[in-house]
């Protein structure tokens, strides 16, 4: 079962995409007046399994693992958000980047069914990065000189990476932006 927020959205989509989208929109004027400035959006390699459905945006996804699918969908939305933000802010000296921090040992598995936790939690302790290691690519994109020409692009391990094809779909990025504006109450 995918948790639903009090306003009817998939909680994962609301936290991972809509909240960040709205915060970025509310800060745009300040970002532009403080230029040069950067927006770093924490995405994930999980965007590769994302499937955005514009007509059902924000609703719990169908399928056998809706929580996992919702996470993947929200991370695809993050990559597309960075891409469209860069397009809309061209020439303003405000740049944006989507980053994959790696697999970081956080509270990622807190919503797993109890029967799956014994499988995943030990794996996280053994193979995942700690929080400091997970922050490296975000800090790189926030501070590295000369990244401006890569605005809207996707980074992992402090290097430019090519995201999955659906994360490079400019039409989907624009549709997601417009739908997100409606969902957060910034457009009719």
KOLDORO-308142 format. One line per 2 residues: for each residue x, y, z of C-alpha. Coordinates in steps of 0.001 Angstrom, whole numbers, padded with zeros to 6 digits. Layout:
<setis>
X Y Z  ...
</setis>
This chain:
<setis>
000000 000000 000000  001359 003400 -000997
000915 006035 001757  -001393 008908 000743
-001088 012465 002051  -004014 014291 003637
-004641 016122 000342  -004836 012900 -001659
-001389 012674 -003239  001020 009781 -003081
003103 010764 -000064  006322 009764 -001815
005519 011897 -004876  004471 014822 -002711
007609 014716 -000555  010109 013928 -003314
008752 016091 -006110  005842 018415 -005356
007396 019823 -002174  010687 020545 -003936
008912 021943 -006965  006876 024344 -004831
009870 025423 -002724  011875 026125 -005880
008997 028142 -007345  008682 030185 -004141
012436 030899 -004177  012777 031735 -007890
012659 035495 -007469  015311 035347 -004728
017458 032960 -006781  017331 035314 -009759
018117 038411 -007709  021056 036550 -006107
022448 035214 -009385  024626 033479 -010115
022848 030797 -008111  022195 027080 -008359
019403 024632 -007641  020541 021085 -006875
017784 018489 -006976  018492 015120 -005373
017235 012500 -007803  018285 008872 -008035
019336 006194 -010479  015892 004788 -009644
014542 007299 -012194  015287 004546 -014727
012256 002596 -013519  010017 005681 -013378
006813 005844 -015398  005046 009169 -015207
001393 009135 -016167  000377 012772 -016742
-003343 012066 -016305  -002717 010406 -012928
000171 012554 -011689  000461 012507 -007923
-001743 009447 -007464  -000470 006145 -006150
000865 004064 -009028  -000725 000736 -009909
001154 -002531 -009650  002469 -005014 -007117
005009 -002635 -005471  003325 000787 -005459
005680 002310 -002862  008776 001398 -004860
007166 002471 -008136  006090 005746 -006551
009681 006371 -005455  010978 005683 -008974
008297 007925 -010483  009181 010767 -008117
012870 010462 -008977  012096 010606 -012690
010101 013758 -011900  013191 015181 -010142
015393 014698 -013211  012740 016194 -015499
012224 019112 -013096  015932 020019 -013226
015837 019795 -017014  012777 022024 -017436
013971 024480 -014782  017210 024941 -016740
015236 025525 -019938  012978 028125 -018312
015875 029929 -016619  018236 030142 -019585
020041 033475 -019568  019250 034266 -015915
022476 032881 -014381  020361 030489 -012307
021337 026915 -013075  019959 023561 -011985
021312 020060 -011660  019823 016658 -010844
022100 014402 -008817  022216 010740 -007896
023856 010614 -004453  024472 006885 -004676
022750 004387 -002463  022871 006028 000950
022046 004379 004256  019119 006574 005323
015533 005838 006316  014855 004707 002742
013349 001386 003839  011113 002670 006635
007913 001936 004683  008901 -001572 003636
006680 -004376 004882  008114 -005868 008077
008824 -009176 006379  011162 -007460 003850
013151 -005376 006344  015421 -008236 007512
016529 -008624 003905  017156 -004971 003041
018363 -003334 006266  021546 -005463 006602
022328 -004825 002928  022102 -001098 003552
024589 -001301 006408  027014 -003400 004377
026902 -001855 000925  025404 001627 001049
027244 004926 001470  027100 006899 004673
025489 010354 004679  028779 012229 004146
029646 010124 001101  026110 010539 -000196
026421 014325 -000031  029521 014507 -002243
027801 014857 -005631  025278 017383 -004320
028104 019494 -002898  030049 019136 -006124
027113 020486 -008154  026528 023272 -005633
030123 024506 -005547  032202 023344 -008537
033228 026171 -010840  032471 025837 -014527
029352 023657 -014337  027029 026357 -015665
027107 024970 -019223  025685 021709 -017853
022565 023264 -016363  019641 020855 -016446
021883 017819 -016604  022246 014753 -014392
025295 013948 -012235  026435 010862 -010314
029759 010244 -008559  030674 013909 -009182
030549 013330 -012939  028149 014208 -015696
026048 011147 -016558  023446 010490 -019212
020054 009811 -017618  017654 007208 -018950
015858 008229 -022205  012520 009096 -020556
014427 011555 -018342  015551 013420 -021475
012015 013903 -022843  011514 017666 -023141
007804 017313 -023858  007309 015239 -020694
009410 017752 -018720  007152 020617 -019853
003962 018627 -019159  005234 017672 -015709
006019 021334 -014955  002569 022506 -016016
000811 019714 -014112  002964 020365 -011032
001988 024046 -011105  -001672 023023 -011070
-001199 020412 -008327  000521 022888 -005971
-001992 025650 -006705  000244 027975 -008756
-001836 027686 -011939  -005560 027218 -012619
</setis>
